[in-house]
Amino acid sequence: MTPIDTPRVLIVGAGLAALYAALRFAPHPVLMISPEPLGSGASSAWAQGGVAAAMDPADSAEAHARDTVRAGAGTVDAKVAQAVTAEARAHVLDLTGLGTPFDRAAEGAYILSREAAHSFARVVRVRGDQAGAEIMQALTAQVRAAPHVQVLEGVIAAGLVVEDGRVRGVKVARCSGGLSRSVVLRGAAVLLAGGGSGGLYALTTNPPRIRGQVLGMAARAGAVIADAEFVQFHPTAIARGPDPAPLATEALRGEGATLINRHGERFMRAAHPDAELAPRDIVARAVFAQTQAGLAPALDTRAALGARILTDFPAVAAACRASGLDPVTQPIPVAAAAHYHMGGIATDAEGASTLPGLWACGEVASTGLHGANRLASNGLLEALVYGRRCADAIAKGLDAGDAAPVLLPDLAPAGEPDPALVARLRQAMTEGAGVIRTGAGLRRTLDTIVAIETAQPGCDALLNMTATATMIAAAALARKESRGAHFRSDHPEVRGETGERSFFTLAQAQQIRAQARKEPA
C-alpha cells in the first residue's frame, strides 16, 4: 500500500508525556496515534500518587535530587536528577495553569504527601489518589481544543520505518474493531511516548494494552535500550480482583497504613529501618516473600485512616468495593505486581534516541533519572520534563504552518496475537524475570520466548512484545548482582555502591539469549 506522507510530527502514545509534548509543539502540526479514546488506556490516567516536586519552602530541588540518587541504588545519573528536580516546580505550576485541580489548603498552598524513600512530603496530589486521572483530563481537554493537533484514535503503531539509517515514519494499523493490516505514515519526526512494559507480567497494575510494544518497536529498529533489567514491582497491588490489578497507592502508607500478614504481624519492621516507607524494591520483596510463604500479606488502613479512606482515597475505596472488600473494617489483601519499567529507549538530555529521527519520552524512555529503583512519583515528573524537552528539540528543525489532516484508508483485517501465546509469555516473565530471579529461571524464560516467536512468526504485535521481553530477561541474565529492583537470589550481593547502567541493542540481547540456550541447565 502506498505510504502516506505528512509534514506533521508523529507522536506514538496518548499518555501524559504525549499530551504534554503535543501541546508544547504549537504551532507546529502534530499527529497523535492512540489505540484508545484520548484520555483513556494510558498508565498516566491510573497514576494515584502524583507529581514529585519541592513545593514547600522548607524543601529543595537539591534534597529531591539526593533522594532520587539514593533510591536509584547507584545507577542514577546525578546530573539528570539535578536537572529534572530543578524543573519540577515550574511544571506543577504549568499544570495548574492548564486546569489541573491540585489539592490546596485554604491559604492556597499545595497539600503534599510523603511517599517511600522521600525525605520530605513533596508529592503534589489531586483528591488523594486522583492525580493521574485529573491531570490527564485537564490535558486532554487542552489537546482536543488545540488546532495544531490531530488525534487518530483506535489506531496502533506496529513498527518503525527506517530509510537510509534514519527513522522516517511509523507503520500503523486500526485496532478498535480487531487488528487490521498496517499502512506506512511518514512524518517530519517520530516521538515515541507509548508507555511501559508491565503488562508483560501475569500480575500487573498497568492498563491491558501496555505490554512493551513501543519499546519493542524501537529495539527491532536497532535503537539502544538502557537498563532493561530494572522493572519496578509495586508492593501493594490489590490481590483480589481483575487483571490488571487495582493499586493501593503508596500514599496510604505515607498516611500511616501498615503491612501485616495473616497473623497480624507487621513484617516490614524486621525488613528495613523505615518499615512501610522503605524503598519500593525492599517492600516488594518482603510482600512477595510473605505471599510465597502463604502468609497472606495485607495493607491495614483501619487505624490510620478508618472511614477517611472512602473520601480521601476514592479510587482505592472503589477498587476494594468492586472486589468485595471493606477497607474501613478489613485489611486489604496485597501482592507485588509489575508496575513501572525504569529501563527503556536510551535517550540524551533532549530525549533523542540513538536512531536519527527518533525521540522518546515518558516510561518508554530511559533518561538516567530512575536508576535501578524509581523514586515514588518521579514517573509523572520525568514525563513532563522530557515531553517538553523532546518537543523543543524536534521543533528546532521544523517550519511552522498548517497541515492537512491525515486520512487512513480502509485496511483489511489481519491476524491478532494468539491470546494463549501472550498468556504464556506473561506467565514466563512472572516466573523467570519477576520479583526474584535466578540464572536458571531467566534461561528458561528466554527459551520460552524463542518458542513463542516460533509459534507465530511475522506477527508484529507479538514480536514487539517478545523483543521487549528478550531485552528484560537478557539484561537481567547479564547483570550478575542484585541492585535495586533487580534481585538475583543466585547473586544476592551488590557489586559496589556505584553501579553501571546497561546498554544493549536487540541484536546483542539475542546473542546473550543464544549463548544462554547453549549452556547446561
Salt bridges, closest charged atoms under 4 A:
ASP5 OD1 - ARG186 NE 2.77
GLU36 OE2 - ARG209 NE 2.65
ASP59 OD2 - ARG122 NE 2.85
ASP67 OD1 - ARG70 NH1 2.75
ASP67 OD2 - ARG122 NH1 2.74
GLU87 OE1 - HIS91 NE2 3.03
GLU87 OE2 - ARG389 NH2 2.85
ASP94 OD2 - ARG388 NH2 2.63
ASP103 OD2 - ARG125 NE 3.40
GLU134 OE2 - ARG127 NH2 2.66
GLU153 OE2 - ARG144 NH2 2.69
GLU163 OE2 - ARG186 NH1 3.09
ASP227 OD2 - ARG501 NE 2.92
GLU229 OE2 - ARG479 NE 2.51
ASP243 OD2 - ARG426 NH1 2.94
GLU250 OE2 - ARG253 NH2 3.29
GLU250 OE2 - ARG280 NE 2.73
GLU255 OE2 - ARG125 NH1 3.60
GLU255 OE1 - ARG308 NH2 3.62
GLU276 OE1 - ARG266 NH2 2.58
ASP281 OD2 - ARG285 NH2 3.04
ASP300 OD1 - ARG302 NE 2.87
ASP312 OD2 - ARG308 NH1 2.67
GLU350 OE2 - LYS396 NZ 3.00
GLU382 OE1 - HIS370 NE2 2.91
ASP392 OD1 - ARG24 NE 2.86
ASP447 OD1 - ARG517 NE 2.70
GLU453 OE1 - ARG513 NH1 3.33
ASP460 OD2 - LYS171 NZ 3.09
ASP460 OD1 - ARG220 NH2 3.10
GLU481 OE2 - ARG479 NH1 2.76
GLU481 OE2 - ARG483 NE 2.87
ASP490 OD1 - ARG488 NE 2.83
GLU493 OE2 - HIS491 ND1 3.85
GLU519 OE1 - ARG443 NH1 3.44
